[in-house]
Amino acid sequence: MPQMVIIGAGLIGTSIGLAATKNGLTCTFIDANPRNQALANQLCGSMASISTTNESDLVNLVVVATPVPEVANEVLAALIKYPKAMVIDIGSIKTKVLLEVSSKVTANVLSRYLGTHPMAGREITGPEGARSDLFAGRAWAICPHQHSKKDEIDLVEKLIESFGATPYQMDSEEHDEQVALVSHLPQLLASLLAGTLHGELSLAGPGLRDMVRIADSDPALWGGILSGNQQAIKPLLRQISKQIDQLIDLNLSRESIEKVITAGVVGKSTIPGKHGGVDRDYAKLPVVINDKPGQLAALFTICGEIGVNIEDLSIEHSPQQATGLITLFVTQADLSTLINELTARGWQLHP
């Protein structure tokens, strides 16, 4: 049975272990935090350790899932310690790691390294937040280099697909530019906006909450990520700064504001929809619910009974009131069916 070593028992590393175990693979965790290491091994049903040279020779895949500043050193150490293993990392920056690793090993050894990056996560960090289905429906970048071997790339792709993710091949520079735009810049902008919040905020609504949702992030974790990808991030920040300066210079004229808003509408339309497909224009159905246990479950049960798939949803709570507003996003074809059924059952709708 294949033997996998996962270095780093955090959210992503442990989720990889759970997904691998679910697919019949065996894995062992190594982590500087003894508690996290023990918990991850227990969750994945493994208490084994890799201590001898013979045991190291049995390892055929090493996953480096440490914080970004530690990735290159851990990859280098793994390439030496596990001479017959493919070594991949799941860090969110690729170029810097590849350059550092390639400068210290031969081309033959480098061929056993492949940078990857799953575009997945959740608000709960550490092994406690791990899920075997964390990668289902997610994109997973693979960044081959000039010494990568096709059969080993194929092996990693098959593993990723077995986790329910979709692999996308690109070079390390393209990866870093893409994540700077779709991940790193949003994090910075959300944190900058949230950092300005002070005083009375009773009028705060879903717009603000949507904008700052990702601002509640780990400073140390993101400090390592963003500083490591600064070459790709800085041009984007300069572009945003230039556009803000232009708005100010034009005294926030109606024409300048409409130009910015229009560009935003066009830009949003380019974001892929579910499963990487074309974004669909779903119908919205606002439903008033009482803020008590069982309301959401009852609503979802009805949708299941009548065969209506909830494509997305949002929840807003009314200040100082025992009600909330849940907006269901469904296909246009399902909208009338859902309205008729919920109306017949006495739900308060605002179509």
N, C-alpha and C positions, 0 to 999 in steps of 0.2 A: 504494500500500500504506500502511496507517495507520502513523503515526509516534508512538511512545511514548517519553517521557523519564521515567526513574526516578531520583529524587534520593535517594541512600542505597543503597550497594551492600553491605548486610549480608545476613543470612540471608533475611529476608522479601523485601526488595527484589530480590535476585538470584533468588530462587525465583519471584517474579512474572515477572521477565524470562524465565526458562527456560520457564515455563508459557505465556507470551505467544508466545515464539518457536516453541514446539511447535505453537501454533495459527496460525502463519503471519504473526504480527505482527512488525514491526521495532521494536527498542528501543535506546535509548542511555542509558548510566549517567553520573551525575554524583555524585562523592563527594569529601569533603574529604581522604580518604586516597587518594593516587595509586595505591598498590598495589591496594587494593580495587576502585577504579574500573577499572583496567586488567584485572584478573582477571575481574570481572563482565562487561565488554565482550567479553573473549575467550571466556568460557563461552557467551555468547549470540550469538557470531558477529558482533559489531558493534564496529568501531573508529571509528565516525563521531562527530562532535561537532556541537553546535548553537551556532554562533557569531554568525551574522548575523541581522538582522531578518527577512529573507526566509525563512531556515531556521526561525526561531522560528514564523513564520506557518504552517509546514507541520505543526507539532506539534498533534495533536488530543487527546492525553491525557497528563497529567503525574501521576505517582504519587510522593507524598512519603513516603519510608520511612526517615526519620531518627529519632534518639532523641526521645522525647516533648518535652523542653524546647525543641527546635529546630523542632518541627512548624509552629507558627503563623507564625513568621517565614518559613519556607520556602514555606508555602502563599501568603502574601502576595506574596512575591517572584515565585513562579511565575505567579500571576494577572496580574501586570504584564508579565513577560517573555514569556509565551506567551498573547497576547490572544485567540486563537481556540481555546484548549484547555480541556477539562474538567480540573479539578484535584481529585484525591482524595488523602486521606492514609490511612495504615493504622495510626495510633497507637492505643494502648490506652485513651486517655481522649478524650472527644469534646466535652463541654460547655465546658470551659475554652478549647479551641481555637476552637470556633465563636464564642464571645463575643468573643474577641480579634480574630478575622478580621472578623466582622461590624461591629465598632466602627471599622474603618479602611477599608472599601470601600463602594461604593454597592450598592444592592439588585441592580442589573443585573450587576455584577461578581460579587457573592456567589452569584448563581444558577449560576455555573460551578464552584462548590466543593461537594463532597460528602464528608462524613466517613464512613469505613468502617473496619472492624476484622476481619481474619481471625483466627479462633480456632485458630491453628496455630503450631507451633514445634518445635524439637528441641534436643538438648543441645549440638550443635555450632554455634557462632556464626560470623558472617562469611560471605563468599561461598563459602568452602570447604564449608560445610554445606548449601548450597542444593540443592534438588531440584525438578524440574518437577512432581512429584506431591505436593508438601508439603500442598496444600490439598484433595486428594481426600477426599471424605467429611466435610469439616469445615464448621462453621458460619461464616458471614461476615456480620457486622452491617453494615447500611447505615443511616445516620442522616440522612434528609432534613430540611430546615428549611423555613420558610414561603416562601422564595424559590426553592426547588428546582423544576426543570422535569421533568415526567414522562418526556419522551423521553430526557433525559440520565440519569435514574434507571434507565430500562429498559436503556439502553446499558451502564451499569455492571453491572447485574444479569446481562446476557447474558455479559459478560466474565467475571464471577465464576463463572457456571455452566460456562463453557468450561474453567475450571480444575478442574472437578469438585467445587466447593464449593456449599453451599446458602445463598443470601442470605436474611437476615431483616431486615425493615424495623422500625425503632423510633426514637423520638426520642433525642436525645443524653443527656438526663437518665436515661431508662430504661436505656440502654446502660451508663452509668457505675455505676448502682446494681447492675445484673446482674453486671458484671465485678468489682465490689468483692466480691461474695459468692462467685462461682465461680472467681475467679482471684487477686485481690489479697489477700483474707483468707487463703486457703490458703497463699500464699507467705509471708506474715508469720508464721503459726502454725508452718509448717515450719521457718522460720529461727529462731524463738524456741525451739522444741524442740531443734533441732540445736545451738543455742548453749549449751545446758545440759549437753551431753555432755562428759564428762571421765573420766579414770581407766580402770579395767579394763572393757572392753566385749566380752569374749569370749562373753558370753551373748546378745549382740544377735541378734535374729531378724528374720524378714520383716516383722513388725508395725512395728518401729522403722524398718527400711529403707523400707517403703512410706510412712511418715509423713514422712521427711526427704528423700525422693528429689529434690524440687524445691528443697531448701535450697542446693544447690551452684549458686548463681545469681550473676549479675553485679551487685555492689552498686551501681555507678554507674547502670546501666540501670534497676534496680528502684527506686533512690532517686528518679529522675525520674518514674517511673510512679506510685508510691504517693503521693508528696507532691503530685502533680498531681490525685489523686483523693481527697484526704483528707476532703472533706465527705461522701463516700459511705462511706468506710471507718471513720471514727471511731464512728458509731452501732453498727456491727457489733462493733467491739472492745469498746465499753462493754457490749454485750449479753453477749459471752463473759465479760468480766471479772465482770459481775454474777452469772452462773451459777456461776463458779468460787468467788466469795465465798460464795454460798449453800451450796455443797457443804462449804466449810470451816466455815461457821457451824453446819451440821448435823452436824459431826464425821464427815463421810463415812458417814452412816448407810446401811444397806442400802437402805432405801426411797428415799432421795435418789439413790443411785447407780443403782438400777433405773429410776428416772424418767428420768435422763439417758440411759442406754443405750437405753431404749425410744424416746425421742424421736429418738435417732440412727438407730435401725433404720427408723423411719418416714421420716425425712429422706432417708436413702440410697435408699429405694425410689422417691423422686420424681425421681431423676436419670435422664434419658433413656438408652436403650440404644443399640445400634449404629444409625447412620444417623438418629439423632434419634427412633427409635421407642421403644415401651415396652420397658423393661428385661426381659430374659428370664432365667429361672432355669435356667442351664446346668448340666449334669452335670459333675462333677469327676473326673478320673482321674489319680491320682499315679503316676508312672513313675520308677523308679530308673535312672539312666544312669551310665555310666563317664565320668569327666572326661577325655575324649580327643577328638581331631578326628573329625568325621564322625558322631557319635552323634545330634545333633539333626537333621542332614540325613537320616539313615537313618529316623528316626522320622517326619519330615515326608513323606518319600517314600512310606512305607507308608500314611499317611493319604490321600495323593493317589491312590494306586493303588486303594484301596477306596472312594473317594468320600466320605470323612469330612472335613468342614470344621472346622478348628480355629478356634473363635470367639475364644479368648484363651488365654494361657498365663502361668505364673509359674515362675521358676527359683530354687531354693535350693541352696546349696553346703554340704555337711557340713564343719564345721571339721576341718582336718588330715586329711581323707580324700579319696581319689581318686574320689569318687562325688558325684552331685548328685541332687536330686529335682526333676523337672519335672512340673508339674500342668497337664494339658490340660483345657480347657473346651470341651465339645461339647454338641450337643443331646441331649436324653434319648433321642430316636429312634436316634441314632448310637452311643450308649454301648455297648450289647451287641455290636454289630458290631465296634467298635474293641477291646473287651476280648478277644473271641474271636480276632481276628486277631493281636494282639500276644502273647497267651498262646501261640498256636500257633507263633509265631516265637521264643519263648524270652525275651521281655522280662519284667522283674520289675515286677509291678503291685501296687498296694495300693488296690483299689476300695473 
